């Protein structure tokens, strides 16, 4: 006959847990005395459940931690909120300019930030949050400053400009750079959950001809952003602008935008080159706020 063990604390008999052959406390005393029901270790915080942190971690293997996480908004909701946010009359040009720069030299990426929090018992928790970061790294300080100013007009948040010196050109499209060559870059990395996700959708997921449904001021800003990022203006012929890009469809859309602005443009392609060129004539100076 099996004799039930007695609780060391209250003296009542209890059924032994098969996983704990050396169990000394009954279930009631374990719950009251903040003792882990699996290993018997006294816990520091009773409201975290009946298990200590170590046993709780073992029981959660292969189970995602969804605590304090919010699901990402559907792209349809992001589109509606972003367009309501960016198409305010006084923000339309800035909205188009930032979008044009993102389509040109800029890029959007999602990064995971790890934020640690120290609990009262000394343990540390790690919280992961996803942020859409808009990256722009250019050699012109005036270009970086103009992008930062238009971003502040659009969002009300200032964008910080940082500088760095680049010496590694092994994977760069700039050919003929020697080992001793260096260039100073100006970085602008503003983060915005809504606009970052929206610009990423427009650049990589949507039909490019959807850009034509924006108001005229958004198109004007978009064209100016593309000129600042991908355009070339010959000093001898300041009215002639050449925009180079690999996406021919994007250049065709810009031609339609130019027609809406009262200008014209022609797209040139060559079988020997992977980059197409759009040539137009309009009164615009790069990196000049007086447009």
C-alpha positions in Angstrom: 0.0 0.0 0.0 1.4 3.4 -1.1 1.5 5.9 1.7 0.8 9.5 0.6 3.4 12.0 1.7 2.6 14.7 4.1 3.2 18.4 3.3 6.1 19.8 5.3 4.2 23.1 5.8 0.6 22.2 6.6 0.9 18.4 7.4 -1.9 17.4 5.0 -1.3 14.5 2.7 -1.1 15.1 -1.1 -0.7 13.2 -4.3 2.9 13.2 -5.5 3.7 14.8 -8.8 5.4 12.1 -11.0 7.7 14.7 -12.3 8.8 15.8 -8.8 9.8 12.7 -6.8 11.2 14.9 -4.1 8.1 17.1 -3.7 7.7 18.3 -0.1 4.7 20.7 -0.4 1.1 20.2 -1.3 -0.6 22.2 -4.1 -2.3 24.6 -1.8 0.9 25.5 0.0 2.8 25.8 -3.2 0.3 28.3 -4.5 0.2 30.3 -1.3 4.0 30.3 -0.7 4.9 31.3 -4.3 6.7 28.1 -5.0 7.0 26.8 -8.5 4.8 23.8 -9.1 7.4 22.0 -11.2 10.7 22.4 -9.5 9.7 23.7 -6.0 11.9 26.8 -6.2 10.5 29.8 -4.4 9.5 32.5 -6.9 9.9 36.2 -6.4 6.7 37.3 -8.2 3.5 35.3 -7.6 1.4 37.0 -10.3 3.6 35.6 -13.2 1.9 32.3 -12.9 2.3 29.0 -10.9 5.8 28.3 -12.5 9.2 29.9 -12.0 10.8 31.6 -15.0 13.0 28.7 -15.8 10.2 26.1 -16.0 7.9 28.6 -17.7 10.6 29.0 -20.4 10.9 25.3 -20.9 7.1 24.9 -21.2 7.0 27.6 -23.9 9.5 26.0 -26.3 8.2 26.1 -29.9 5.4 28.5 -28.8 5.6 32.1 -30.1 5.5 34.8 -27.5 2.6 37.0 -28.6 2.3 39.0 -25.4 2.1 42.8 -25.9 2.3 42.3 -29.7 -0.1 44.0 -32.1 -0.7 42.5 -35.5 0.5 44.6 -38.5 -2.3 46.6 -40.1 -3.7 45.3 -43.4 -2.2 47.1 -46.4 -5.7 48.4 -47.4 -5.9 50.2 -44.0 -2.4 51.5 -44.3 -3.2 53.0 -47.8 -6.2 54.8 -46.5 -4.6 56.2 -43.4 -1.3 57.2 -45.2 -3.2 59.0 -48.0 -5.3 60.9 -45.5 -2.2 61.8 -43.6 -0.2 62.9 -46.6 -2.7 64.5 -48.9 -3.4 67.6 -46.8 -3.1 70.6 -49.1 -0.1 72.1 -47.3 1.7 68.8 -47.3 1.0 67.6 -50.8 4.3 68.8 -52.3 6.4 67.4 -49.4 4.5 64.1 -49.7 5.3 63.8 -53.4 8.9 64.9 -52.9 9.7 62.3 -50.2 8.0 59.7 -52.3 10.1 60.7 -55.4 13.3 60.4 -53.4 12.3 57.0 -52.1 11.7 55.8 -55.6 15.1 57.2 -56.6 18.1 57.0 -54.2 16.1 56.1 -51.1 15.0 52.7 -49.8 12.6 51.4 -47.2 13.5 48.5 -44.9 11.9 46.9 -41.8 14.2 46.6 -38.8 13.7 44.9 -35.5 14.5 47.0 -32.4 15.3 45.1 -29.2 14.2 47.0 -26.0 15.2 45.5 -22.7 13.4 46.1 -19.4 14.8 45.2 -16.0 12.1 43.9 -13.6 12.0 44.6 -9.9 13.4 41.1 -9.1 16.5 41.7 -11.3 15.5 39.6 -14.3 15.5 41.2 -17.7 12.9 40.9 -20.5 13.5 41.7 -24.1 10.7 43.3 -26.3 11.0 43.3 -30.1 9.3 46.0 -32.1 9.3 46.4 -35.9 10.0 49.8 -37.5 10.0 50.8 -41.1 13.1 52.9 -41.7 13.5 55.1 -44.8 17.2 55.2 -45.7 19.0 57.9 -47.8 22.7 58.1 -48.1 24.0 60.7 -50.6 27.2 62.7 -51.2 25.4 66.1 -51.3 24.8 67.8 -48.0 22.3 70.1 -49.7 20.3 67.2 -50.9 20.2 65.5 -47.5 19.1 68.8 -45.9 16.3 69.4 -48.4 15.0 65.8 -47.9 15.1 66.3 -44.1 13.2 69.6 -44.4 10.5 68.1 -46.6 10.2 65.2 -44.2 9.7 67.6 -41.3 7.0 69.5 -43.3 5.3 66.2 -44.0 5.4 64.5 -40.6 6.2 67.4 -38.2 9.2 65.3 -37.0 12.8 66.6 -37.7 15.1 64.1 -39.4 18.7 63.9 -38.2 21.6 64.1 -40.7 24.7 62.2 -39.9 28.0 62.0 -41.8 30.4 59.2 -42.5 33.4 58.5 -44.7 33.2 55.6 -47.1 36.4 53.9 -48.3 35.1 50.5 -49.4 33.9 50.4 -53.0 34.2 46.7 -53.7 30.5 46.3 -54.2 29.8 49.8 -55.5 28.5 50.8 -59.0 31.2 53.5 -59.0 33.9 52.0 -61.2 37.6 52.7 -61.2 37.9 53.7 -57.5 41.3 53.0 -56.0 41.9 51.7 -52.5 42.9 55.1 -51.2 39.8 56.8 -52.5 37.2 58.0 -50.0 34.0 60.0 -50.1 31.9 61.7 -47.4 28.3 60.5 -47.2 25.4 62.2 -45.5 22.8 59.8 -44.1 19.2 60.5 -43.3 17.3 57.6 -41.7 13.8 58.7 -40.5 11.4 56.1 -39.2 7.7 56.0 -39.6 5.5 52.9 -39.2 2.7 54.2 -41.5 4.5 56.1 -44.2 7.4 53.6 -44.3 5.0 50.7 -45.0 3.0 52.8 -47.5 6.1 53.9 -49.5 7.4 50.3 -49.6 4.0 49.2 -51.0 4.0 51.9 -53.7 7.6 51.2 -54.7 7.7 47.4 -54.7 4.1 46.1 -54.7 1.7 48.4 -56.4 1.1 49.2 -60.1 3.2 52.2 -61.0 0.4 53.9 -63.0 -1.4 54.3 -59.7 0.9 57.3 -59.1 -1.1 59.3 -61.7 -4.2 59.5 -59.4 -2.5 61.9 -57.0 -3.2 65.7 -57.1 -1.0 67.9 -59.3 1.1 69.2 -56.4 2.0 65.6 -55.3 3.1 64.9 -58.9 5.2 68.1 -59.0 6.9 67.0 -55.7 7.4 63.5 -57.1 9.1 64.8 -60.3 11.4 67.1 -58.3 12.3 64.3 -55.9 13.2 62.1 -58.8 15.3 64.9 -60.4 17.2 65.5 -57.1 17.9 61.8 -56.7 18.3 60.4 -60.2 18.5 63.5 -62.4 21.5 65.2 -64.1 21.5 68.8 -65.2 24.3 69.9 -67.5 25.6 73.3 -66.3 26.0 74.4 -69.9 22.3 73.6 -70.6 20.5 74.2 -67.3 17.1 73.7 -68.8 17.8 70.2 -70.0 17.3 67.5 -67.4 18.2 63.8 -67.8 16.6 61.3 -65.4 18.2 57.8 -65.4 16.5 54.7 -64.0 16.3 51.0 -64.7 12.5 50.9 -64.6 11.3 52.0 -68.0 7.7 51.9 -66.7 8.5 54.4 -64.0 10.0 56.8 -66.6 6.9 56.4 -68.7 4.8 57.4 -65.7 7.0 60.5 -65.1 6.4 61.5 -68.7 2.7 61.5 -68.1 3.2 63.5 -64.9 5.3 66.1 -66.9 2.4 66.4 -69.4 0.1 67.2 -66.5 2.6 69.9 -65.4 2.7 71.4 -68.9 6.0 69.9 -69.9 7.1 67.1 -72.2 9.6 64.3 -72.0 11.1 61.5 -74.1 12.4 58.1 -72.8 15.5 56.7 -74.5 16.5 53.1 -74.3 19.5 51.2 -75.6 20.1 47.4 -75.9 23.7 48.0 -74.8 22.7 49.7 -71.6 20.6 48.5 -68.7 19.6 52.0 -67.7 16.9 54.1 -69.6 17.0 57.8 -69.8 14.2 60.4 -69.7 15.1 63.8 -71.2 12.9 66.8 -70.5 13.1 70.6 -70.3 11.8 72.4 -67.4 12.8 75.3 -65.1 14.1 73.5 -62.0 17.4 73.6 -60.1 18.5 70.7 -58.0 18.6 71.1 -54.2 16.9 74.5 -54.5 13.9 75.1 -52.2 12.6 77.9 -54.4 10.9 75.8 -57.0 
